Amino acid sequence: MAPGRRGLNPAFPHPQTHGRRVLVIGATGQVGRELVAELTRRPGPLDVVAASRSHPDPDRQVQLERPETIERLVRAVSPDHIILTAAATNVAWCEQHPGESRVINVLGTEAAALAARRVGASFTFISTDYVFDGISGPYGEDGPTNPINIYGAHKLDAEAVVMAADSANLVVRTCQVFGDDPRRTNFVVRVADRLRRGEPVEAAGDLFGTPTYAPDLARALAELTLSGMSGIWHVAGDSFLSRYELAGMVVDAFGCKRELIVEEAADRVEDPVNRPRRAGLRNGRLEAAGVHLITPLAEALADLAARESSH
């Protein structure tokens, strides 16, 4: 079976999707693009409405810091499901701009969740392993949260407002998402780009996580949302490893030179934000349900390399 299209276990119900409208807010981002493609491929038919800050159609433009644009969009579309993939995800920017981060990541999320409730739509929100302190990861869904930076604290606050808006809402935590990103911002493609230019890469040997392939996350978001799941679920990659080890796997997948990878401490190669050192996630609820959505990391990296070479 090809990477990125792994089969589903029938443990989840599969209700009829005819006539269902799904609104994706943040459709031009790395995850949003994959999610729109995933939903569009599904039988149904599903009516998929893509919205974002930069959408060419003014009626589909939305900004989380402007609640009136969220309310206008949701009322106009009247969706059955809303999946929010938009957020301020630059951890350093959030640390430097805590007020603006809160407006986008907490208050904007709350406005979207409340708008969903007013039209009777389900609401799906993407959170992060940064809600944990990174002392004893990887973490299960019931692990004790204790964020150590602004981004993690605001995502945890956002989880609370989402569930307060409606206990049937869905929170999907993930970790170190990578994929075919035209903005070239995720760690994997940044490493691959430098290696292909013959430039050395300094990678942290003391910063651990569970890297997650964007198509896997998109498939899980679609499956969990359309199956009516609620509460907190973890969706993350199958491997717990350091960024230095991940960079070595990028070398293998993209056919680059291993000697260009240099192991360093996170304090030397990352931004000055306090980051969880051993975070990452365990997919406890997915595993308990017997649902297989995660591509093994080596296969995911190989699939990404193939996709990039076809551009």
N, C-alpha and C positions, 0 to 999 in steps of 0.2 A: 504494500500500500504506500502511495507516495507521501513524503513528509508534508505536513500542513493540511492533510485531508484524512486524518485518522478516523476510524469508525466510531459510532456511538453505541453504548450499551443501552438496551431498552429499559433500564431502571428508571429513566425519566419518562414521564408521560409526554406524548406528542399530540397535543390538541390540534384541531383543524386550524390552519392559518388563513383560510379564505377571508378576504375582506378586512384583515387586520392591518392597521397602520402603525408603523414604527417611526418615531422621530429620533434621529441621531443628531445631537448637539455637539459640535466639534468634529464635523465630518471630514475636514481637510487635514487633520493631524495624523500622526503615524497609526494610532489605533483606530481612529475614526474612519480612515480610508479603508483599512482592512475590514472593519465591521460593516460598512456599507456594501462592500463587495461580497462579504459572506451572506448578508441578509438577502441581497439581490439574487444570489445563486439558489436560494432555498425555494422549494416548491410551495405553492400556496394558491394564488399568488399573494405575496406580501406587498403592501404599498409602503415603500421605503422613502422617507422624506429626509434629505440631508440638509443640515443648516450649520453655519459657522460664521465666525467674525468676518471672513473675507469672501463669503459666497457671492458669485456674480449677480444673483437675483436679490435685489434689496429686500424682498419679502422673506428671504431665507437668511438674512443677516441677523446675528444675535451676539450680544456682548454680556458676559456674566456680571460685569460691574454696572450694568444698566438694567435693573430688573424690569423696567417697562418693555424692553425689547424681548425679554423672555416671555412675559405675559402676553404680549401681542402675538408672538410666534405660536405659542401653545394654543391660544384661543383660535387662531386662524387655521391651524392644522388639525386640531381636535384629535390627537392620536390616541391609540389604545395603549401604547408603550412609549416611554421616553428613556433613552439611554444617553447619559451624559458622559462624553469622553473629553470635553473641554475642561481645561484647568490651567493654572499657572504652575508648571512642573519644574522650572529651573530652581533648584534648591538654594543656590547662592543668591539669586534674585529675591526669593521669598525672605531670606534671612536679612537682606539689606533693606527690604521694603515690606515690613511686617503689616503695616496698615493696608497697603494695596493688596497684599497677599490675602488678608482676611476678607476684604471686600469681594475678591474673585472666588477664592477657594471655599469660603464658609458662607458668606451672605449670598453670593451668586448661586451656590448649590442649593441653599435653603429656598431661594426664590423659585428655582426650577422645580424642586420637590413639591412646594406648595401649589405651584401652577398645575403640576400633574394631578395633585389631589382634587383640585377644583374641577378638572375636566374628566375625572374618573380614570386616569391613566396609571398604569404601573410605572415605577421609577427605578432605574438601575444606575448606580453610582460606582465609579472606580476609585479605590483607595490604594494604600501602599504599605509595604513592610516597615516604612519609617514611623508607623504608629508604635513600634516597639523600640526598646533601647539598644538592642543588638548585643546584649551580654550573653545570651544563651540560645541564639537562633540555630536552626530555623524554627519558626513558631507555627503552632496550630491555631485554629480559629478562636480557641478559648484561652490563648496565652495572655498574660497580663500586659496591657498596653502601658507604655511609659515613654512618650516621644521626647527626643533630646534636641530637636531643632524646630524652627518655626514651621517649616513645611509639614513635618510629621504632626505637630500639634494642631495645625489648621485642618489637616486631613482627618484627624481624629474628631475634632469638633464638627466637621462636615458629616462624618458618619452619624454622629448623634442627632443632628438636625434632620437628616434623611429619615432615620428610623422614627424620630418624633413626629414627622409629617404623616407617616403611615407605617404601622408595624409590618405591613405586607411588602414594603419596599425591599430592594436587593442591594447589598454592598458587596462588591467584588474587590478583594485586595490582591495586588500583584506586585512584582518585583523586577527591577532591571529589564524593562521591556526593550527588545531589539527587533529590528526588521528592516524592510526595504523603505528607508526613510529619505525622501527627497531633500529634507533639511539637513541631513547628515549630522544629527545631534546625538544619537544613542552611542553607547560605548563601543559596541561591536563594529559599526560602520566607521566610526572615527579611527579605531585601531586599524581596520582594513585599509582605509584611505592612506594613512601614514605609511603603513608597510608597503603598499603598492608604489608609493613614491620613493621608497628606499630610505625613509626616515626612521630613526629609533623611536621606540615607544616605551615610556616609563609607566609601569602598571603596579598598582598596590598589591602587595602580597599579604596584607593584613586587613583587607576589606572584602568580606564574604557576602554572598547572596545566592539566589536561585534564579538565574537569568531566564526570561520568559519570551518565547517567540510570539511576535505580534499576531500572526494568523491563528495561533492556538488560543490566545486571549480573546480574539474576536469571535472565534467559534464558541468558546465557553460563554461569552456575554450573550450571544444569540440564543444558545441552547438553554441557559438558565433563565433568561428573560421570557422566552416563548413557552417554556415549560412551567411558568408560574412559581419559580423558586423565590424564597424570601430570606431575609436575615443576612448574616455575614458568611461569605464563602471565600476560600483562598484558591487562586488560580495562578500557579507559578511553575517554573521549569523543574525538571526531574533531578538536577544536579546542584549540589551545594559546593561552591568553590570560590576561590579568590579571584580578583580581577586579573592578577598575574597569570593564574591558571587558565582563565577564560581567554586571555590574549594568546596564550599558547595554542589553544584550540582554534582560534581564528587563523593563526599561522597555518595549521593543518588544512583547514577548510578552504582557504583562499590561495594556498600554494605559495606562501611568502617565506622569508628568511627568518628562522627562529632566533638567530643571533642578534636581531634588531630589538628583541624584547628584553627589557631591563627591569628587574624586580626592585621596587622601592617601597618605603613606608608611605601609608596614605597621607600622612601629614606633609610629605614632600611633594606629592604629585597631584593631590586633590585640592579643591578650593578650601578656604579656611573654615568652612562650615563644619560643625561637630556632627559627624555621620555615625550611624550605628555600625560597629565593626563586624559583628557576626549576626546579621539580620536574616533575611530570607524567610520563606514560607513553606509549610507542609500542607498539602492538599487533602486534609483529613476528611472533609465532607464529600468531596468528589470520590475519594477512595472508598469511603463507606457506602456510597451509592453504586459502586462498581462501574463508574463512568470513566471512559478513557479518552481524554482530550489532548494529552500532552505529547508532543513529539520529542523523542530523546534528543538531548542537546547537540550531539555530534551530527545527527541527521538534520536538525533544524539549521545549524550553521552551514552544512553542505547545500541545503535547499536555498538558503539565502544567497550563497555564493553563485549558485546556478542562476537564480533570478537576476542577480546583478550583472552577470556576464551576458545575459540575453538583452540587456538594455542597449 
